[in-house]
Amino acid sequence: MGNTDLIGQRFGMLTVLGDSGERRAGSVLWRCRCDCGGEILLIRRELTGGYAANCGCVPRMRKPHGEAEDLTGQRFGRLTVLGRTENVRNNRTLWRCRCDCGRECQVLALRLKTGRTQSCGCKKHDPSPNLRDLTGQRFGRLVAEYPVRNAAKSNMAVWHCRCDCGGETEVSAASLLRGLTRSCGCLNQEVRSKMHDHLHYQDDTWLERLVRAQKNTEKNKAGFRGLFLTKSGSYRAMITFRKVHYTLGYYKDFADAVRARLEAEECLHAGYLAACERYRERAEQDPEWARENPFYYEVTRSDGDFHVSTNGT
């Protein structure tokens, strides 16, 4: 735009007279006459952006107190609002607040409402949550008794805790404070015991999952469970038992891959289920033997073959 396009235009109480010939950071300074008779030099952005509407003869008016929300009595973090102050920062009201530590401070409403200011500054000097004294505090079933390890440099602490069941354990302060650890482990055992009423476990193995693992699913793109089609076009056969993944081999022929998978299922899945059933039958007939002989089903592999050792015979 040229240096004449603003001439004659009005912005608030200002009328643009013309280019003053002066510059501010390379921008034209326009000479403007105010309705009061005064003059002022302004750049284009100050005029068109509404930053100036007079020569300064009309002071900026404060907003009446009635237009601002009354925060008196409200609580924000550690701060309780006592009331407005007479000081104004950038035409915004400051609120006088009392902190839980006893000190007072003045805070903008925006900082209170957004949570950016929650104390007089004392919160910044609080010790790390991990270094707090937790003695006697309860976390679920645990009561913290004393710290057993405290690495101040890394802001970590470990506490010796006593559980309601009588057990003892050591837990990090972070786990206690975040609610990640709530017992010595007895709570998980109780949950598992309730699950046993609906599911069947043997030696920490979910039997229903083994039965389900012997069924094909739509997700398998190779056409049979436990088979994976490689980029070379061959089939990789795999099986999982007790969280251990076994690779059964690579086969060019689909039928050979299926056969390898079925043989592994017979040993690891079906064999395990059968051993469990035999063990249960004997345990019902001879409970004393069962107490002295916990169930086991040990699997080893050598030269590609599985070898099983079990007392479920």
C-alpha positions as CSV (number, residue, x, y, z in Angstrom):
1,M,0.0,0.0,0.0
2,G,1.1,3.6,-0.7
3,N,1.7,6.4,1.8
4,T,-1.6,8.1,1.1
5,D,-4.2,5.4,1.6
6,L,-4.8,6.2,5.3
7,I,-5.1,10.0,4.8
8,G,-8.5,11.2,6.0
9,Q,-9.5,8.0,7.7
10,R,-10.7,8.0,11.3
11,F,-9.8,5.6,14.0
12,G,-11.7,6.4,17.2
13,M,-11.0,10.0,18.0
14,L,-8.1,10.2,15.6
15,T,-8.1,11.5,12.0
16,V,-5.0,10.7,9.8
17,L,-3.4,13.8,8.4
18,G,-0.6,12.2,6.4
19,D,2.9,10.7,6.3
20,S,5.0,12.5,8.9
21,G,8.2,11.6,7.0
22,E,9.5,9.8,10.1
23,R,10.0,6.0,10.5
24,R,9.9,3.5,13.3
25,A,11.8,0.3,12.6
26,G,11.2,1.0,8.9
27,S,7.5,1.6,9.3
28,V,5.8,4.9,8.3
29,L,4.7,7.1,11.2
30,W,1.4,8.6,10.4
31,R,0.5,12.1,11.8
32,C,-2.9,12.0,13.4
33,R,-5.0,14.7,14.9
34,C,-7.2,13.9,17.9
35,D,-10.7,15.4,18.4
36,C,-9.2,17.2,21.5
37,G,-6.8,19.1,19.2
38,G,-3.7,17.2,20.1
39,E,-1.5,15.2,17.6
40,I,0.3,11.9,17.8
41,L,2.5,9.8,15.5
42,L,1.5,6.2,15.0
43,I,2.3,3.3,12.7
44,R,-0.3,1.6,10.5
45,R,-0.7,-1.4,12.8
46,E,-1.4,0.7,15.9
47,L,-4.3,2.4,14.0
48,T,-5.8,-0.5,12.1
49,G,-5.3,-2.9,15.0
50,G,-7.2,-0.7,17.4
51,Y,-4.3,-0.2,19.7
52,A,-4.8,3.6,19.7
53,A,-8.0,5.5,19.6
54,N,-6.9,8.9,20.9
55,C,-3.7,10.9,21.5
56,G,-3.7,9.9,25.1
57,C,-6.1,12.5,26.4
58,V,-8.6,9.8,27.4
59,P,-7.0,7.5,30.0
60,R,-7.8,3.8,29.9
61,M,-10.8,3.1,32.1
62,R,-10.7,0.3,34.6
63,K,-13.4,-2.2,34.5
64,P,-15.9,-1.7,37.3
65,H,-15.5,-4.2,40.1
66,G,-19.0,-5.5,39.4
67,E,-17.9,-6.9,36.0
68,A,-15.3,-9.3,37.5
69,E,-16.2,-12.6,39.2
70,D,-15.9,-12.4,42.9
71,L,-13.4,-15.0,44.1
72,T,-13.5,-14.1,47.7
73,G,-13.6,-17.2,49.9
74,Q,-12.7,-19.5,47.1
75,R,-9.8,-22.0,47.4
76,F,-7.2,-22.7,44.8
77,G,-4.6,-25.2,45.8
78,R,-3.1,-23.9,49.1
79,L,-4.5,-20.4,48.6
80,T,-7.7,-19.0,50.0
81,V,-8.9,-15.7,48.4
82,L,-9.4,-12.9,50.9
83,G,-10.5,-10.2,48.5
84,R,-9.5,-7.8,45.8
85,T,-6.5,-5.5,46.2
86,E,-6.3,-1.9,45.2
87,N,-3.3,-2.6,43.0
88,V,-4.0,-3.2,39.3
89,R,-1.6,-4.9,36.9
90,N,-2.2,-4.3,33.2
91,N,-5.8,-3.2,34.1
92,R,-6.5,-6.6,35.6
93,T,-7.5,-7.0,39.2
94,L,-5.2,-8.7,41.6
95,W,-6.6,-10.9,44.4
96,R,-5.1,-11.0,47.9
97,C,-4.7,-14.6,49.0
98,R,-3.6,-16.4,52.2
99,C,-1.5,-19.5,51.8
100,D,-1.8,-22.5,54.1
101,C,1.7,-21.7,55.3
102,G,0.4,-18.4,56.7
103,R,1.9,-16.0,54.2
104,E,-0.1,-13.7,51.9
105,C,0.4,-13.0,48.2
106,Q,-1.4,-11.2,45.4
107,V,-2.4,-13.2,42.3
108,L,-4.2,-12.6,39.0
109,A,-7.6,-14.4,38.7
110,L,-6.4,-16.1,35.5
111,R,-3.5,-17.7,37.3
112,L,-5.7,-18.9,40.1
113,K,-8.4,-20.4,37.8
114,T,-5.9,-22.2,35.5
115,G,-4.0,-23.6,38.5
116,R,-0.7,-21.9,37.5
117,T,-0.5,-20.5,41.0
118,Q,-1.4,-22.7,43.9
119,S,0.7,-21.4,46.7
120,C,2.7,-18.3,47.8
121,G,5.8,-20.1,46.5
122,C,6.3,-22.4,49.4
123,K,5.1,-25.4,47.4
124,K,8.2,-25.2,45.2
125,H,10.4,-25.9,48.2
126,D,8.5,-29.0,49.3
127,P,10.6,-32.1,49.4
128,S,10.0,-34.6,46.6
129,P,7.0,-36.9,47.3
130,N,9.4,-39.8,47.3
131,L,11.4,-38.3,50.2
132,R,8.4,-37.5,52.5
133,D,8.1,-39.1,55.9
134,L,5.5,-41.8,55.4
135,T,5.9,-43.4,58.9
136,G,2.6,-44.7,60.1
137,Q,0.6,-43.8,57.0
138,R,-1.7,-46.4,55.5
139,F,-1.8,-47.4,51.8
140,G,-4.5,-50.0,51.2
141,R,-3.6,-52.9,53.5
142,L,-0.1,-51.6,54.1
143,V,1.2,-49.4,56.9
144,A,4.6,-47.8,56.3
145,E,6.9,-48.5,59.2
146,Y,10.4,-47.2,58.3
147,P,12.6,-46.4,55.3
148,V,15.1,-49.1,54.4
149,R,16.7,-47.3,51.5
150,N,16.8,-43.6,50.7
151,A,18.7,-42.3,47.7
152,A,18.2,-38.6,48.0
153,K,20.1,-37.8,44.8
154,S,17.7,-39.8,42.7
155,N,14.6,-38.8,44.8
156,M,13.8,-42.4,45.5
157,A,13.0,-44.1,48.8
158,V,11.9,-47.7,49.8
159,W,9.8,-48.3,52.8
160,H,9.4,-51.4,55.0
161,C,5.6,-52.0,55.3
162,R,3.5,-54.3,57.4
163,C,0.3,-55.8,55.8
164,D,-3.0,-56.4,57.5
165,C,-2.5,-60.1,56.9
166,G,0.7,-60.0,59.0
167,G,3.1,-60.1,56.1
168,E,5.9,-57.7,55.5
169,T,7.2,-56.2,52.3
170,E,9.4,-53.4,51.0
171,V,7.8,-51.0,48.6
172,S,9.0,-47.8,46.9
173,A,7.5,-44.5,48.1
174,A,6.3,-43.8,44.5
175,S,4.3,-47.1,44.4
176,L,2.7,-46.4,47.7
177,L,1.8,-42.8,46.9
178,R,0.4,-43.7,43.5
179,G,-1.6,-46.6,44.8
180,L,0.3,-49.1,42.7
181,T,1.0,-51.4,45.7
182,R,-1.7,-52.0,48.3
183,S,-0.7,-55.2,49.9
184,C,2.2,-57.6,50.5
185,G,0.7,-59.8,47.7
186,C,-2.2,-61.3,49.6
187,L,-4.7,-59.2,47.7
188,N,-3.6,-60.7,44.4
189,Q,-3.8,-64.2,45.8
190,E,-7.4,-63.5,47.0
191,V,-8.4,-62.3,43.5
192,R,-6.8,-65.4,42.0
193,S,-8.6,-67.7,44.4
194,K,-11.9,-66.1,43.4
195,M,-11.1,-66.6,39.8
196,H,-10.5,-70.3,40.4
197,D,-14.2,-70.6,41.2
198,H,-14.9,-69.8,37.5
199,L,-11.6,-70.7,35.7
200,H,-9.4,-73.8,36.1
201,Y,-5.7,-73.5,36.8
202,Q,-3.1,-76.1,37.4
203,D,0.5,-75.2,38.2
204,D,-0.2,-71.5,37.3
205,T,-1.5,-72.6,33.8
206,W,-4.9,-71.6,32.6
207,L,-6.4,-74.9,31.2
208,E,-9.2,-73.2,29.2
209,R,-6.6,-71.2,27.3
210,L,-4.8,-74.4,26.3
211,V,-8.1,-75.8,24.9
212,R,-8.7,-72.6,23.0
213,A,-5.2,-72.6,21.6
214,Q,-6.1,-75.8,19.7
215,K,-8.7,-74.0,17.6
216,N,-8.1,-72.0,14.4
217,T,-9.0,-68.3,14.4
218,E,-9.8,-65.9,11.6
219,K,-6.8,-63.8,12.5
220,N,-4.4,-66.5,11.3
221,K,-3.5,-65.6,7.7
222,A,-1.4,-68.7,7.1
223,G,-4.5,-71.0,7.2
224,F,-3.7,-72.9,10.4
225,R,-3.0,-71.9,14.0
226,G,0.6,-71.4,15.0
227,L,1.7,-71.1,11.4
228,F,3.2,-67.9,9.9
229,L,3.9,-67.3,6.2
230,T,7.4,-65.9,5.6
231,K,8.5,-63.6,2.8
232,S,10.2,-66.5,1.1
233,G,6.9,-68.4,0.9
234,S,7.7,-71.0,3.5
235,Y,5.8,-71.7,6.7
236,R,7.2,-71.0,10.2
237,A,5.5,-73.3,12.8
238,M,5.4,-72.2,16.4
239,I,3.8,-73.1,19.7
240,T,3.6,-71.4,23.1
241,F,3.6,-73.2,26.4
242,R,3.9,-71.6,29.8
243,K,4.9,-68.2,28.3
244,V,7.7,-69.9,26.3
245,H,7.7,-69.6,22.5
246,Y,9.0,-72.6,20.6
247,T,9.9,-72.4,16.9
248,L,9.1,-75.9,15.5
249,G,10.8,-75.2,12.1
250,Y,10.4,-73.8,8.6
251,Y,8.5,-75.9,6.1
252,K,7.9,-75.4,2.4
253,D,5.0,-77.7,2.4
254,F,1.9,-76.6,4.3
255,A,1.0,-80.2,5.3
256,D,4.4,-80.7,6.9
257,A,4.0,-77.5,8.9
258,V,0.6,-78.5,10.1
259,R,1.9,-81.9,11.1
260,A,4.7,-80.3,13.2
261,R,2.2,-78.1,15.0
262,L,-0.2,-80.9,15.7
263,E,2.6,-83.1,17.1
264,A,3.7,-80.3,19.4
265,E,0.1,-79.7,20.6
266,E,-0.2,-83.4,21.4
267,C,2.8,-83.2,23.6
268,L,2.5,-79.8,25.2
269,H,-1.2,-79.0,25.2
270,A,-3.1,-82.2,25.1
271,G,-0.4,-84.0,27.1
272,Y,-0.5,-81.4,29.8
273,L,-4.3,-81.5,30.0
274,A,-4.3,-85.3,30.3
275,A,-1.6,-85.3,32.9
276,C,-3.6,-82.7,34.9
277,E,-6.7,-84.9,34.8
278,R,-4.8,-88.0,35.9
279,Y,-3.1,-86.1,38.7
280,R,-6.5,-84.9,40.0
281,E,-8.0,-88.3,40.0
282,R,-5.1,-89.7,42.0
283,A,-5.1,-86.7,44.3
284,E,-8.8,-87.3,45.1
285,Q,-8.1,-90.9,45.9
286,D,-4.9,-90.2,48.0
287,P,-4.9,-86.6,49.4
288,E,-1.9,-87.4,51.6
289,W,0.2,-88.3,48.5
290,A,-1.0,-85.1,46.8
291,R,0.2,-83.0,49.7
292,E,3.6,-84.5,49.6
293,N,3.8,-84.5,45.7
294,P,2.8,-81.2,44.1
295,F,1.9,-81.5,40.5
296,Y,4.7,-80.9,38.0
297,Y,5.0,-81.1,34.2
298,E,8.5,-80.3,33.1
299,V,9.3,-79.9,29.4
300,T,12.8,-79.9,27.9
301,R,13.8,-79.9,24.2
302,S,16.8,-81.4,22.5
303,D,17.4,-82.1,18.8
304,G,14.0,-80.6,18.0
305,D,12.1,-83.1,20.2
306,F,10.2,-82.4,23.3
307,H,10.8,-84.5,26.4
308,V,8.3,-84.5,29.3
309,S,8.7,-85.3,33.0
310,T,5.5,-85.4,35.1
311,N,3.9,-87.0,38.1
312,G,0.5,-86.9,36.3
313,T,0.8,-90.5,35.2
